[in-house]
Amino acid sequence: MNRLFLVFCFVPLLTLAQDDLLGEIEQDADSIPTEVDAVFKGLKIINFESTKLAKKKDFYFIVSHRFGSVKNGFDDFFGLDNAVTRLQFIYGFSDGFNLGISRSSNQKIYDLSTKYRLVSQKEKGFPFTMVGFHQLAINTALEKEFLPKLTFNNRLSYVTQLLVSRKFSEKLSLELAPSYFHENYVSYDPQSNSQFALGMGGRYKLGKRFTLNMDYGWHWNRASGSPFKNPLSIGVDIETGGHVFQLHFTNAQAMNESGYLGQATGDWGDGDFFFGFNLNRVF
């Protein structure tokens, strides 16, 4: 009888203790910061790299295409006759480190790039995603016939960027991209070889598979009288299963980093801009 009485006394206590333990476990689980996902859907916003990386063992094939300026209208069918293409391959060696290689028909440029995650934005944790990006490019279109003192070193350019993004809501993500780039040969003589710019961009979700994207590059030490402009681009992302299709208008026909940051030729005010697209396919 005494044993039965003790059982009835301790069962409620054991139940309460179990409930308290489960509650603490759930509370601890809820307090662990989780990474914020889908800050951007594409590896690029438009011109600028986004903070998205290819996942481990993912292989991306990216086709970027820019038509000529729409300014001339039907004379060259709104730029269709003067198109340039960039083919790029990116591989995810890990979730946080990517290696890329590309070739552009614009100035016949080859480039090698690395992209790596420094820290991720977390819910109830660190407020930003930070990614490093570096690129080495080789301009093979320069000809010694016109540049008698040309050396291989003159063909090289280097880019370093820190990409800092934040997803503010399910619809809005923004990014800043402080950028340093060095061109061993500059086509506009007074221009310093070492150049600095601040990239700004973002996306706004319009629907389940559509986003409005925009990016802009503010050049900090452009030489006075330079014919080049700050790059401004606007477009849309369309997500369709295994790939992201980006349609856009931009005043920079060049697609490698030093090209669009330092050599954008179009002027939006004069209607001088280019239509293009980026097609991302992941395997």
C-alpha positions, 0 to 999 in steps of 0.5 A, a space after each residue: 500500500 505504501 509503495 503504491 502511495 509513493 508511485 502516485 506521489 512521484 508520477 506527477 513530479 516525474 511528468 513535470 520534470 520531463 516537461 521542463 526538460 523538453 521545454 529547455 531543449 526546445 528553447 535551446 534549439 530555438 535560440 541557435 542562430 540559423 543561416 538566412 537562405 536565398 539572399 539572391 537567386 543568381 550568382 550575379 545581381 546583374 553586373 556585380 557578383 552577388 553573395 550567392 555561391 555554388 554549393 559543393 560539387 555544383 557545376 555552373 555554366 553561365 552564358 552572358 550576352 550583350 547586344 550593341 547599343 539600342 541607340 542606333 535603332 534599325 541601322 544595326 537592329 537595336 544592337 543585334 549586329 554588334 553582340 558580345 558573349 561571355 562563357 563562364 564555368 564555375 565549380 563549388 569545391 565546397 559550400 563556401 569556396 568557388 573557382 571560376 574561369 571565363 572567356 569573353 568575346 569583348 576584347 578577347 578576355 580570359 579570366 580566372 576568379 575565386 569567390 569565398 564566404 567569410 560569414 553568413 547572415 543568421 536569424 537572430 545572429 550576425 546581420 550580414 553575409 560577407 563574401 570575398 571575390 578576386 579576379 585575374 583577367 588577360 586582355 588578348 585583343 591588344 596588338 603590338 602593331 598599335 602598341 609597340 612597347 606592349 608586354 604580356 604584363 600590360 594585358 593583365 588586370 586584377 580585381 578584389 571585392 568585398 561583397 556585403 549583403 543583407 536580406 531585409 525581408 522575403 522580398 528585399 535583399 541589398 548589397 554593397 561591394 567595395 571594389 579595388 581594381 588595377 589595370 596594367 594598361 589603361 586606354 585613357 592615359 591620365 587614368 590611374 592604373 589603380 582604381 576604386 569603386 563602390 558597387 550597390 545593388 539589390 533585388 525585390 521579389 515580384 512573384 514566386 519566380 520573378 525579381 526586379 534587380 538593379 546595380 550601380 558602380 560609383 567610380 571614386 577616382 575616375 580621371 577628369 575628362 574620361 569618356 567612361 561612365 559609372 555602370 548602371 543596370 536594371 533587369 529581372 530574374 526569372 527562375 525556371 527549375 534548374 536555371 535562372 534567366 536574367 534579362 537586363 538593360 545596362 550602359 556597360 557592354 563589357 562583362 568582366 569586372 574591370 571592364 564594366 567598372 572602368 570602361 562603361 561607354 553608354 550614357 542612359 541620358 542619351 538613350 545609349 545602353 545595351 540589352 542583354 541576358 545572363 543564363 545560369 545552368 547548374 549541373 
